């Protein structure tokens, strides 16, 4: 006897296209969606808003 539909675990959806994820490319459904996500990371699309932080070692080149 299988559990009722509302208690069955849902397959996770691909965050890019919302299709069911596959174990080989989890959490994505395919290598295409994985590459789309990687491109978004590399191009800076996934950025949290906030103030820029200065590098503490950037201005201390010659303090002697």
Secondary structure, DSSP 8 states (H G I E B T S, - for coil): ----GGGS----B-TTT-SB--GGGTTSSSHHHHHHHHHHHHHT-S---------TTSS-S---
